[in-house]
Amino acid sequence: MIIYNVTIKIENDVHDEWVKWMKTVHIPEVMETGFFLENRFAKILVDDEDGVNYSIQYKCANHQDLEEYQQKHAPQLQTKHTLRYKDKFVTFRTLLEIVDER
């Protein structure tokens, strides 16, 4: 299993609207692509005066599914987010491989 983790710092002035949009539009659109088995939307507990930090984790079965998602769907979905919240966020992405779950 692979976890596709997106870490985002969103500025305070758009925070509430962004959280609502992520929950009702963006994350559902990512899940509707069919490449992910589940997702987790978590607030990172760190003091930051400039914004609020989040981790959005999407679990997929294998690297092939993730690569296909990144080729077919990620560019459009990321562009929608960037156009909507231009200059109001910073983000980075990491991949994790699940070694053990209990």
Secondary structure, DSSP 8 states (H G I E B T S, - for coil): -EEEEEEEEEEGGGHHHHHHHIIIIIHHHHHHTS--SEEEEEE-----TTEEEEEEEEEES-HHHHHHHHHHTHHHHHHHHHHHSTTSEEEEEEEEE-----
